[in-house]
């Protein structure tokens, strides 16, 4: 008893469909990637503003803690 791995519909094998499944899946990936990047920038800017810094450039790093909150390290905070 063999396993038929061919995709039913277009006759393409599953190996051919791994890399390019069609333009709709490629477009969906690009749209989700752009929206995720914008959401990340908005979250980082909000965390920096909540820490009292006026600009994103004044933060050395932003750390996502395990409880879901952001910790902001000010630039030059560890200098003597």
CORGICOR-V763877 format. One record per residue. RES is the residue in one small letter. NEAR is the number of other ideal C-beta (glycine too) atoms within 10 Angstrom. Layout:
BEGIN
res={RES | RES}
near={NEAR | NEAR}
END
This chain:
BEGIN
res={x | x | x | x | x | x | x | x | x | x | x | x | x | x | x | x | x | x | x | x | x | x | x | x | x | x | x | x | x | x | x | x | x | x | x | x | x | x | x | x | x | x | x | x | x | x | x | x | x | x | x | x | x | x | x | x | x | x | x | x | x | x | x | x | x | x | x | x | x | x | x | x | x | x | x | x | x | x | x | x}
near={2 | 4 | 5 | 8 | 8 | 14 | 14 | 7 | 7 | 10 | 8 | 13 | 12 | 10 | 10 | 13 | 15 | 8 | 6 | 10 | 14 | 10 | 8 | 8 | 11 | 11 | 10 | 12 | 11 | 10 | 10 | 10 | 10 | 10 | 10 | 10 | 10 | 10 | 10 | 10 | 11 | 10 | 13 | 16 | 15 | 11 | 19 | 20 | 13 | 11 | 15 | 9 | 16 | 8 | 9 | 14 | 9 | 14 | 18 | 12 | 10 | 16 | 10 | 12 | 8 | 5 | 5 | 6 | 10 | 15 | 11 | 20 | 13 | 14 | 12 | 8 | 10 | 8 | 5 | 2}
END
